[in-house]
Amino acid sequence: MASEGSQTSSPSGDAVTEPGGDRGRRMTAWQIAKRVLLLIVTALSLYLLAPKVISVLASWPQLKTLKPGWLGLAVLFEAMSYLSLWSMQRVALHATSWFAVGTSQLASGAVGSIVPGGAATAGAVAYRMLTKAGVRSDDVASGIAVSSIATTAVTLAMPLLALPAIIGGVAAPRGLIQTAYVGIAGFVAVAVLAAVAFGWDRPLLIVGRATRWLIQRVRRGSAADLPEHLLEQRDRMRKTFGRRWHVALVGAVGKVGFDYVALVCCLAAVGVRPHASLVLLAYVGGALLALIPVTPGGLGFVEAGLTGLLTAAGVGAQQSLVSTLAYRLVAFWVPLPAGGVAYALFQRRYGVEPEESSTSKAVP
């Protein structure tokens, strides 16, 4: 199989230049252009959202008025949210080491929150760290994807919990109702796609072949066995979750649920307690905005959207600003330095690159 470079060997053993060499240079230029375009879009987005971000950050002095007990609970529940995520990832990754899973998630999450469109970079960081810790590369690729899909599906499903209260007579503003519609529609779409992927081979083979075609056009890699590999990974995940599905489910629900409770605690810290169903819809709206891959960690989009949605839920304008700042401090800003510390601890334990291992478990 030819390498991804621009040379291969002739039958005589001499190196010859493939026509793909110029193409490779063109692809590199195209990748640079895409990154420049992304930076321009990010800068423009931050410029447009700067007034709202500044107004939220300007509420910093008012953090001293927060009730410390409620703020402490917000930190505790956010920590439980991370522990829930790690418990789910341990199942998805077929790993045993809490240390390897936790430190890789914190470090890669911090990277993803700093770099614009950082999901791909975060995935690459997590991949390198987990494989370095002894997790099989195949398990890393599938496990991270499944974990992300699971948490997104739970987030999209949360508006279903608010429907009984709304049907029962709780007045919900138009913006929050639209958030519920978007969340429920997204959840149904994810559920249908997951059911199709786990129930039938042909749709997954079609996706694998389409992905293989794209990889061959973009990176010139063969990826010849990708469709069959997807089926193998699907069967492995189905078998694993068949035995430990309850652990993964509890982890996915806990990751989102504890994060939501942290927001409720931040609201209580400023002295307001709006209806929980309306806060739930506001939380889902903020979580959806955080998925926008334009600014790091949804910076600006979440601040602007969440404050507006909380105001629509009945929270005062100034209280919305302060509670949003407190929540983002707990859920976004504090994990950034924690990710740096986690990476340093990981490097201290796994500083030497190990040889390729066939084991599917992380070294404790």
C-alpha atoms as one frame of an Amber mdcrd trajectory, in Angstrom:
protein
   0.000   0.000   0.000   1.361   3.427  -0.931   2.018   5.908   1.801   0.224
   9.255   2.117   3.268  11.015   0.723   3.981  11.770  -2.907   6.366   8.899
  -3.595   6.120   5.163  -4.095   8.463   2.463  -5.350   8.731   1.263  -8.906
   9.264  -2.426  -9.664  12.972  -1.709  -9.893  13.005  -0.278  -6.400  13.568
   3.316  -7.454  11.435   6.052  -5.960   9.143   7.728  -8.409   7.009  10.767
  -7.917   3.275  10.242  -8.160   0.961  12.777  -9.720  -0.619  13.022  -6.291
   2.337  15.079  -5.075   0.996  18.311  -6.516  -2.438  17.342  -5.332  -1.078
  16.881  -1.822   0.322  20.397  -1.914  -3.023  21.693  -3.141  -4.777  19.897
  -0.295  -2.400  21.470   2.177  -3.153  24.899   0.756  -6.872  24.124   0.935
  -6.559  23.076   4.567  -4.743  26.320   5.362  -7.471  28.276   3.568 -10.148
  26.494   5.595  -8.390  27.314   8.838  -7.990  30.951   7.870 -11.665  31.085
   6.946 -12.601  29.513  10.281 -10.502  32.074  12.145 -12.179  34.899  10.224
 -15.649  33.529  11.028 -14.648  33.085  14.670 -13.299  36.622  14.920 -16.429
  38.031  13.280 -18.687  36.032  15.597 -16.795  37.173  18.686 -16.941  40.763
  17.454 -20.707  40.613  16.994 -21.234  38.840  20.314 -18.712  40.958  22.232
 -21.302  43.312  23.791 -23.151  40.413  25.417 -19.934  38.702  26.536 -18.675
  41.971  28.000 -21.966  42.562  29.808 -21.755  39.093  31.350 -18.107  39.501
  32.358 -18.849  42.986  33.704 -21.027  41.297  36.317 -17.895  39.780  37.850
 -17.914  42.026  40.983 -21.407  40.796  41.793 -20.154  37.251  42.238 -19.282
  38.224  45.797 -23.016  38.582  46.465 -23.659  34.937  45.612 -24.695  32.608
  48.386 -21.541  30.510  48.905 -23.434  27.387  49.920 -25.321  27.228  46.632
 -22.182  28.031  44.646 -20.359  25.230  46.431 -23.172  22.852  45.502 -22.874
  23.978  41.873 -19.188  23.027  41.905 -20.013  19.679  43.532 -22.706  18.824
  40.987 -20.448  19.842  38.094 -17.773  17.494  39.457 -20.381  14.724  39.607
 -21.263  15.520  35.989 -17.651  14.863  34.980 -17.512  11.649  37.008 -20.666
  10.456  35.255 -19.093  11.180  31.878 -15.960   9.242  32.808 -18.001   6.251
  33.978 -19.753   6.135  30.608 -16.491   6.532  28.709 -14.895   3.667  30.627
 -17.633   1.410  29.290 -17.450   2.804  25.751 -13.645   2.615  25.654 -13.400
  -0.857  27.236 -10.996   0.732  29.725 -10.469   0.145  33.445  -8.341   3.125
  34.450 -10.274   6.075  35.888  -7.029   8.054  35.795  -6.409   7.590  32.068
 -10.014   8.280  31.103 -10.422  11.267  33.423  -7.164  13.025  32.612  -7.531
  12.504  28.859 -11.072  13.879  28.915 -10.114  16.933  30.967  -7.081  17.694
  28.815  -8.814  17.173  25.468 -11.882  19.064  26.672  -9.709  22.031  27.622
  -8.098  22.008  24.181 -11.510  21.843  22.532 -12.627  24.840  24.595  -9.664
  26.952  23.499  -9.312  26.201  19.790 -12.053  27.436  17.412 -13.869  24.427
  15.994 -11.827  22.425  18.466 -13.849  19.201  18.428 -11.473  17.589  15.917
  -8.393  18.780  17.797  -9.849  17.618  21.102 -10.551  14.207  19.582  -6.978
  13.970  18.328  -5.591  14.841  21.780  -7.830  12.275  23.464  -6.830   9.666
  20.878  -3.101  10.183  21.469  -3.446  10.151  25.246  -5.681   7.103  25.475
  -3.643   5.018  23.054  -0.544   6.056  24.977  -2.239   4.728  28.126  -2.838
   1.358  26.456  -6.391   1.642  25.111  -6.825   0.055  21.683  -6.993   2.627
  18.918 -10.165   1.071  17.513 -11.849   1.338  20.909 -10.798   4.983  21.233
 -12.268   5.998  17.883 -15.593   4.274  18.452 -15.807   4.980  22.188 -15.388
   8.744  21.902 -17.953   8.882  19.095 -20.503   6.822  21.020 -19.999   8.888
  24.185 -20.581  12.111  22.288 -23.701  10.762  20.596 -25.087   9.480  23.897
 -24.668  12.753  25.785 -26.080  14.747  22.863 -29.085  12.427  22.677 -29.776
  12.814  26.401 -29.509  16.605  26.106 -31.952  16.633  23.196 -34.333  14.384
  25.134 -34.497  16.636  28.202 -37.315  18.862  26.872 -39.532  15.774  27.111
 -39.311  16.144  30.898 -40.713  19.671  30.672 -43.714  18.743  28.519 -45.935
  17.496  31.387 -45.532  20.795  33.234 -46.238  22.816  30.088 -49.269  20.691
  29.249 -50.365  21.082  32.867 -50.550  24.840  32.512 -47.089  26.296  33.089
 -46.816  29.332  30.802 -43.762  28.966  28.572 -42.577  31.822  26.331 -42.401
  31.265  22.592 -38.586  31.060  22.562 -38.544  28.243  25.116 -41.267  26.337
  23.298 -39.195  26.498  20.113 -36.224  25.153  22.067 -38.372  22.231  23.173
 -39.398  21.524  19.579 -35.796  21.597  18.370 -34.630  19.345  21.197 -37.389
  16.788  20.740 -36.936  16.699  16.951 -33.179  16.246  17.371 -33.682  13.473
  19.907 -36.068  11.624  17.600 -33.575  11.931  14.723 -30.680  10.613  16.838
 -32.816   7.785  18.219 -33.941   6.722  14.735 -30.399   6.827  13.349 -29.071
   4.828  16.302 -31.840   2.248  15.946 -31.116   1.872  12.229 -27.359   1.563
  12.796 -27.771  -1.051  15.520 -30.587  -2.936  13.812 -29.441  -3.273  10.200
 -26.101  -3.801   8.474 -26.801  -2.215   5.098 -27.232   1.445   6.264 -23.981
   1.235   8.207 -22.202  -0.270   5.213 -23.463   2.597   3.049 -22.159   5.147
   5.544 -18.835   3.314   5.727 -18.453   3.245   1.969 -19.318   6.936   1.666
 -16.798   7.764   4.407 -14.163   5.610   2.730 -14.744   7.455  -0.543 -14.351
  10.799   1.219 -11.140   9.695   2.977  -9.673   8.487  -0.297 -10.430  11.829
  -1.951  -9.179  14.005   0.912  -6.291  12.059   2.455  -5.573   9.460  -0.232
  -5.682   6.719   2.375  -7.033   3.363   1.346  -9.463   2.731   4.274 -10.421
  -0.390   2.314 -11.878  -2.246   5.292 -13.702   0.726   6.838 -17.288  -0.498
   6.175 -16.561  -3.936   7.658 -14.671  -2.285  10.511 -17.728  -0.193  11.356
 -19.828  -3.344  11.547 -17.269  -4.971  13.844 -17.219  -1.932  16.126 -21.028
  -1.805  16.136 -21.239  -5.453  17.126 -18.636  -4.938  19.836 -20.475  -1.942
  21.276 -23.791  -3.780  21.107 -22.251  -6.706  22.975 -20.606  -4.464  25.568
 -23.612  -2.274  26.188 -25.730  -5.393  26.278 -23.950  -6.337  29.480 -23.260
  -2.887  30.893 -25.858  -0.751  29.170 -27.201   0.433  32.539 -23.792   1.882
  33.498 -23.510   3.768  30.210 -27.097   5.019  30.452 -26.687   6.244  34.017
 -23.419   7.926  33.042 -24.968   9.737  30.077 -27.984  10.890  32.087 -25.803
  11.877  35.032 -23.450  13.891  32.847 -26.269  16.079  31.550 -28.486  15.949
  34.629 -25.857  17.055  37.141 -24.771  19.839  34.785 -28.364  21.086  34.691
 -28.604  20.934  38.488 -25.399  23.018  38.655 -27.191  25.741  36.670 -30.161
  25.534  39.049 -27.770  25.986  41.984 -26.237  29.046  40.309 -29.714  30.537
  39.981 -30.411  29.788  43.636 -27.093  31.450  44.494 -28.416  34.760  43.150
 -31.669  34.299  45.047 -34.067  33.267  42.268 -35.920  29.997  41.790 -37.939
  30.036  38.566 -39.999  27.062  37.490 -37.683  24.075  37.002 -39.271  23.152
  33.649 -38.566  26.577  32.187 -34.989  26.480  33.458 -34.657  23.042  31.865
 -35.664  24.425  28.477 -33.274  27.354  28.906 -30.495  24.915  29.782 -31.149
  22.827  26.667 -31.059  25.977  24.539 -27.692  26.925  26.014 -26.361  23.386
  25.486 -27.402  23.465  21.835 -25.657  26.805  21.372 -22.491  25.336  22.896
 -22.434  22.827  20.016 -21.927  25.595  17.451 -18.352  24.910  16.231 -17.476
  28.523  15.481 -16.155  29.927  18.751 -14.208  27.994  21.401 -16.638  26.229
  23.712 -19.537  28.205  22.261 -18.075  31.361  23.808 -20.407  34.273  23.185
 -23.229  32.140  21.811 -23.892  30.523  25.199 -23.575  33.789  27.133 -25.934
  35.591  24.777 -28.395  32.737  24.419 -28.526  31.524  28.008 -29.038  34.976
  29.520 -31.860  35.639  27.062 -33.487  32.261  27.687 -33.241  32.657  31.463
 -34.843  36.082  31.165 -37.619  34.479  29.131 -37.993  31.907  31.913 -38.799
  34.689  34.372 -35.372  35.559  35.789 -34.502  39.248  36.080 -32.097  40.639
  33.489 -29.283  41.363  35.949 -29.798  38.094  37.788 -29.625  36.263  34.459
 -26.246  37.855  33.759 -24.798  36.963  37.157 -26.161  33.404  37.217 -24.900
  32.804  33.663 -21.463  34.079  34.654 -21.427  31.820  37.723 -22.510  28.805
  35.695 -19.953  29.418  32.938 -17.277  29.909  35.577 -18.057  26.483  37.025
 -18.714  24.612  33.769 -16.361  26.332  31.302 -13.579  28.388  32.869 -12.558
  26.236  35.852 -12.093  23.056  33.727  -9.546  24.882  31.523  -6.725  25.019
  34.103  -7.899  21.646  35.416  -7.222  20.267  31.946  -3.674  21.606  32.039
  -3.073  19.994  35.418  -4.586  16.726  34.163  -2.277  16.720  31.131   0.778
  17.299  33.332  -0.237  14.433  35.632  -0.854  12.189  32.634   2.570  12.986
  31.188   4.151  12.252  34.548   2.636   8.760  34.604   2.756   7.896  30.896
   5.723   9.990  29.863   7.442   7.275  27.796   5.725   6.190  24.593   4.827
   2.512  24.958   5.126  -0.072  22.251   1.987  -0.943  20.303  -0.242  -2.975
  22.590  -3.094  -5.228  21.656  -4.745  -4.893  25.032  -8.110  -3.212  25.161
  -7.736  -1.885  28.675  -5.965   1.145  30.010  -3.139   0.495  32.416  -4.425
   1.309  35.915
